Amino acid sequence: MTRILFAGGGTAGHVEPALAVAREWRAQNPDSQITFIGTREGLESRLVPDAGFEIRFITKVRIARRLSPSLLIAPFSLLRSVAQSVALMRKHDLVIGFGGYVSAPAYLAAAITRTPIVIHEANARPGLANRLGALFTPHTAITHEIDTGKLSSALLAGLPLREDVVSAYRSASSDWQSARQAAKVELGFDSSKPLIFVFGGSQGSVALNAVIEDSRAALIADGAQILHGIGARNEVPSAMDGYQARGYITDMATAYLAADLIISRSGAVTCAEVNTLGKFALFIPLPIGNGEQELNARDLVSQSRAEILPQQNFSAAWLISNFKRLLAQSAAAPISGTDIDINAASKMVSLIEHALRGGK
């Protein structure tokens, strides 16, 4: 029996592609053992068990972006999490990592135990964990072409998509117009009015939420409807006709299909899902990090399916003045989605099999 350890946690951007590959691996190898490694604080602590997979927890290692006392603690947390990962690694035949806080100790533990490593990098600019892991393995895959570093020669696999997104694409591909109208009705909106779908990633965005709170009355008065994913930990705004607020949107595929305009961060998973099902997006890249979110969105911008706006320029006044222009751009965009990432999970399964054979 083959035993695979999946490492990817923190946010949906790391967890969802890992779950997509795990499901595909299980479908093709029903007798194998799949275990996830994660932290109790991350989104994986809920999403992984909900998907029917076992998860084992290790100590979270978070490297502060600025000088702070947590920098003094980080080396000790890393040593502890690596030791915990080594114990798990000895019981598995391969580890596949998707970046994030969990992956770095998993890669180090795999190097110590000489366990084969497979890496998937979702972002257009690789994160620290996957750059570290790439030092220990030739079995790497990417979503976007990368010009420099070890990942520049990785397999261009695309981004493994969630089951609901793949299913929605296949169902809608025969009649996109009808599918989009039906999705609006399913969500409880008027199919004759434009729908703006706003969300700030799996954890929500205080900045995006504040703009929508200040602009929603004017947008609705001007004929729009709003579906607002506020984030599970954020306070739900007061009710309003034509406006729905939800802490965590589980049926993202239906929301994408229904939307005439998407306003969101530009994480790798969001960009891939918008590309697969969405029409047009206004991306507000997260203003921290290594600039990967702006890079993630560039392909969609080049296809006239997205616009990028810095967070400091995104205000209620700007949105009220520009939303009709954005809706017009959406109407001019192709109504159909794209299948570029539909088979990404299968490609990752093939890469795992290749690594298990020793690269043969």
C-alpha positions in Angstrom: 0.0 0.0 0.0 1.4 3.4 -1.1 1.4 6.0 1.7 1.3 9.7 0.6 1.7 12.7 2.9 0.2 16.0 1.7 1.6 19.3 3.1 -0.3 22.5 2.4 -2.0 24.7 4.8 -2.8 28.1 6.2 -5.2 29.5 3.6 -7.4 28.0 0.9 -4.7 28.9 -1.7 -2.6 26.1 -0.3 -5.3 23.7 0.9 -7.7 23.6 -2.0 -5.1 22.5 -4.7 -3.8 19.9 -2.2 -7.3 18.5 -1.7 -7.9 18.5 -5.5 -4.8 16.3 -6.0 -5.6 14.1 -3.0 -9.1 13.4 -4.4 -7.7 12.6 -7.8 -5.0 10.3 -6.3 -7.6 8.5 -4.2 -9.8 8.1 -7.3 -7.0 6.4 -9.2 -5.4 4.6 -6.2 -8.3 3.7 -3.9 -6.2 1.3 -1.8 -3.5 3.9 -0.9 -3.2 5.8 2.3 -3.5 9.6 2.3 -2.5 11.8 5.3 -2.4 15.5 5.5 0.0 17.4 7.7 -1.2 20.8 9.0 -1.6 23.2 11.9 -4.6 23.6 14.2 -4.7 27.3 13.4 -4.9 26.9 9.6 -8.0 26.4 7.4 -6.9 22.8 6.8 -8.0 21.9 10.3 -11.6 22.2 9.0 -11.4 21.6 5.3 -9.3 18.4 5.3 -11.6 16.4 7.7 -14.6 17.7 5.9 -13.2 16.3 2.7 -12.8 12.9 4.4 -9.0 12.8 4.8 -6.9 12.2 7.9 -4.9 15.1 9.2 -2.0 15.2 11.7 -1.0 18.5 13.3 2.5 20.0 13.8 3.7 23.2 15.4 3.0 26.3 13.3 6.1 28.1 12.1 5.5 31.7 11.1 8.4 33.9 10.0 7.5 37.6 10.7 7.7 39.9 7.7 9.1 42.6 10.0 11.4 42.7 13.1 9.5 41.4 16.1 9.9 39.2 19.1 8.4 36.3 17.1 11.6 36.2 15.0 13.5 35.0 18.2 11.0 32.1 18.7 10.9 31.0 15.0 14.0 28.8 15.0 12.8 26.9 18.0 9.4 26.4 16.5 11.0 25.3 13.2 13.1 22.6 15.0 10.1 21.3 16.8 7.9 21.1 13.7 10.7 19.4 11.7 11.1 16.8 14.5 7.3 16.2 14.4 7.4 16.0 10.6 10.3 13.5 10.7 8.2 11.1 12.8 5.4 11.3 10.3 7.8 11.0 7.3 9.1 7.7 8.4 5.6 6.2 7.9 5.1 7.5 4.3 6.5 6.8 0.9 6.4 10.3 -0.5 5.5 13.9 0.5 3.8 16.4 -1.8 3.9 20.0 -0.8 1.9 23.0 -1.9 3.7 25.8 -0.1 2.8 27.7 3.1 3.9 27.4 6.7 3.4 23.6 6.8 5.5 22.8 3.8 9.0 24.0 4.9 9.3 21.7 7.9 7.9 18.9 5.8 10.5 19.4 3.1 13.3 19.5 5.6 12.1 16.3 7.3 11.8 14.6 3.9 15.4 15.6 3.1 16.6 14.2 6.5 14.7 10.9 5.9 15.4 10.7 2.2 11.7 10.6 1.4 10.8 11.5 -2.2 9.4 15.1 -2.6 6.9 16.4 -5.1 6.2 20.2 -5.2 3.4 22.2 -6.7 3.8 26.0 -6.9 0.6 27.9 -7.5 1.8 31.4 -7.7 3.6 33.3 -10.5 6.3 34.2 -8.0 7.3 31.2 -5.8 7.2 31.5 -2.0 10.0 30.8 0.4 8.9 27.3 1.3 8.7 25.9 -2.2 12.0 27.6 -3.2 13.5 25.7 -0.2 11.9 22.4 -1.2 13.0 22.7 -4.8 16.6 22.3 -3.5 15.9 18.7 -2.6 13.9 17.4 -5.5 13.6 17.5 -9.3 9.9 16.6 -9.1 8.3 20.0 -9.3 5.3 21.5 -11.0 4.1 25.1 -11.6 0.9 26.9 -12.5 2.6 29.9 -14.3 5.8 30.0 -16.2 8.7 31.0 -14.0 11.8 32.6 -15.5 14.5 32.1 -12.8 15.5 29.6 -10.1 15.1 25.8 -9.9 11.4 26.0 -10.5 11.9 27.5 -14.0 12.4 24.0 -15.4 9.3 22.6 -13.6 6.4 20.9 -15.3 3.7 23.4 -16.3 0.8 21.5 -14.8 -1.7 24.3 -14.2 -3.6 24.7 -10.9 -5.6 21.7 -9.5 -9.2 22.8 -9.2 -11.9 21.9 -6.7 -14.5 19.3 -7.7 -17.3 21.9 -7.8 -15.4 24.1 -10.2 -14.6 21.3 -12.5 -18.1 20.0 -12.4 -19.6 23.4 -13.0 -17.3 24.0 -16.0 -18.4 20.7 -17.6 -22.1 21.3 -16.9 -22.0 24.9 -18.2 -19.8 24.4 -21.3 -22.8 23.3 -23.4 -24.8 26.6 -22.7 -22.9 29.2 -20.7 -25.7 31.8 -20.9 -28.3 29.5 -19.4 -25.9 28.3 -16.7 -25.1 31.9 -15.6 -28.8 32.8 -15.4 -29.7 29.7 -13.5 -26.9 30.3 -11.0 -28.3 33.8 -10.2 -31.7 32.3 -9.5 -30.2 29.5 -7.4 -28.5 32.1 -5.2 -31.7 34.0 -4.8 -31.0 37.0 -7.1 -32.9 38.6 -9.9 -31.6 37.1 -13.2 -32.3 40.3 -15.1 -30.0 42.5 -12.9 -26.2 42.6 -12.8 -24.6 40.8 -9.9 -21.4 41.9 -8.2 -19.6 39.1 -6.3 -17.1 40.4 -3.8 -14.8 38.4 -1.5 -11.4 38.8 0.0 -10.1 35.3 -0.1 -10.8 32.4 2.3 -10.3 34.7 5.4 -12.0 37.8 4.0 -10.6 41.3 3.7 -11.3 44.1 6.1 -10.3 46.7 3.5 -12.6 45.3 0.8 -15.4 44.8 3.3 -15.2 48.5 4.3 -15.5 49.7 0.7 -18.6 47.5 0.0 -20.2 48.6 3.3 -19.8 52.3 2.3 -20.9 51.8 -1.4 -23.6 49.0 -1.3 -26.6 51.3 -0.9 -25.5 53.5 -3.9 -24.7 50.4 -6.1 -28.0 48.8 -5.3 -29.9 52.0 -6.0 -28.2 52.2 -9.4 -29.5 48.7 -10.3 -26.8 46.3 -9.0 -27.1 43.3 -6.8 -24.3 42.2 -4.4 -23.1 38.8 -3.1 -20.5 39.5 -0.4 -18.2 36.9 1.1 -17.1 38.8 4.2 -14.9 36.1 5.8 -15.9 33.8 8.6 -14.4 35.9 11.4 -15.8 39.2 10.3 -19.1 40.8 11.5 -22.1 40.4 9.2 -23.4 43.7 7.9 -27.0 44.7 8.3 -29.5 43.3 5.8 -30.5 45.1 2.7 -32.6 44.1 -0.4 -30.4 43.1 -3.2 -27.5 42.3 -0.9 -26.4 39.0 0.6 -23.5 38.7 3.1 -22.0 35.3 4.0 -19.1 34.5 6.3 -17.8 31.6 4.1 -19.1 30.8 0.7 -19.0 27.0 0.2 -20.5 27.0 -3.3 -18.0 29.2 -5.0 -18.6 27.6 -8.4 -22.2 28.8 -8.5 -21.2 32.3 -7.2 -18.6 32.6 -10.0 -21.1 31.5 -12.7 -23.7 34.0 -11.4 -21.4 37.0 -11.2 -21.3 39.7 -13.8 -18.4 41.3 -12.0 -16.1 39.8 -9.5 -14.1 41.9 -7.0 -11.5 40.1 -5.1 -7.9 39.5 -4.2 -5.8 37.8 -6.8 -4.5 34.7 -5.1 -3.5 31.9 -7.4 -6.6 29.8 -6.7 -8.9 32.7 -7.3 -7.3 33.6 -10.6 -7.5 30.0 -11.8 -11.2 29.7 -10.8 -12.1 33.1 -12.4 -10.3 31.9 -15.5 -12.3 28.7 -15.5 -15.8 30.0 -14.7 -15.8 33.8 -14.4 -16.4 36.5 -16.8 -14.5 39.6 -15.6 -12.8 40.5 -12.4 -11.5 43.6 -10.7 -8.5 42.4 -8.7 -7.2 44.3 -5.6 -3.9 42.5 -4.9 -2.9 42.0 -1.3 -0.5 44.8 -0.6 1.9 42.6 1.4 3.9 39.6 0.4 6.4 39.3 -2.5 4.2 40.8 -5.2 2.9 37.4 -6.4 -0.8 38.5 -6.5 -0.3 41.1 -9.1 1.7 38.7 -11.2 -1.0 36.0 -10.8 -3.5 38.3 -12.4 -1.5 39.4 -15.4 -2.6 36.6 -17.8 -6.3 37.5 -17.2 -5.5 41.2 -17.7 -3.8 40.4 -21.1 -7.0 38.5 -22.1 -9.2 41.6 -21.2 -10.8 39.5 -18.5 -9.5 41.5 -15.5 -8.4 44.8 -14.3 -5.9 45.4 -11.4 -6.3 48.2 -8.9 -4.0 48.9 -6.0 -5.7 48.7 -2.6 -4.9 52.4 -1.8 -6.9 53.5 -4.8 -9.9 51.3 -4.1 -12.6 53.4 -2.4 -16.4 53.6 -2.2 -16.3 56.7 -4.4 -14.1 55.0 -7.0 -16.3 51.9 -7.1 -19.6 53.9 -7.4 -18.0 55.9 -10.3 -16.6 52.9 -12.1 -18.8 49.9 -11.6 -20.9 50.5 -14.8 -17.7 50.7 -16.8 -16.5 47.5 -15.3 -19.9 45.8 -16.0 -19.6 46.9 -19.7 -16.1 45.4 -19.9 -17.5 42.2 -18.4 -20.3 42.1 -21.0 -17.7 42.4 -23.7 -15.6 39.6 -22.3 -16.1 36.0 -23.6 -19.1 34.4 -21.8 -17.4 31.0 -21.8 -14.8 29.8 -19.3 -11.6 28.0 -20.1 -10.4 24.5 -19.6 -6.6 25.2 -19.2 -6.6 23.9 -15.5 -9.2 21.2 -15.8 -6.7 18.4 -16.0 -4.1 19.8 -13.6 -4.9 17.3 -10.8 -4.4 14.4 -13.1 -1.0 15.8 -14.2 0.0 16.0 -10.6 -0.9 12.4 -10.0 1.3 11.4 -12.9 4.1 13.4 -11.4 3.7 11.6 -8.1 3.8 8.2 -9.8 6.9 9.3 -11.7 8.6 10.3 -8.4 7.6 7.0 -6.7 9.4 5.2 -9.6 12.5 7.1 -8.9 12.1 9.4 -11.8 11.9 6.6 -14.3 
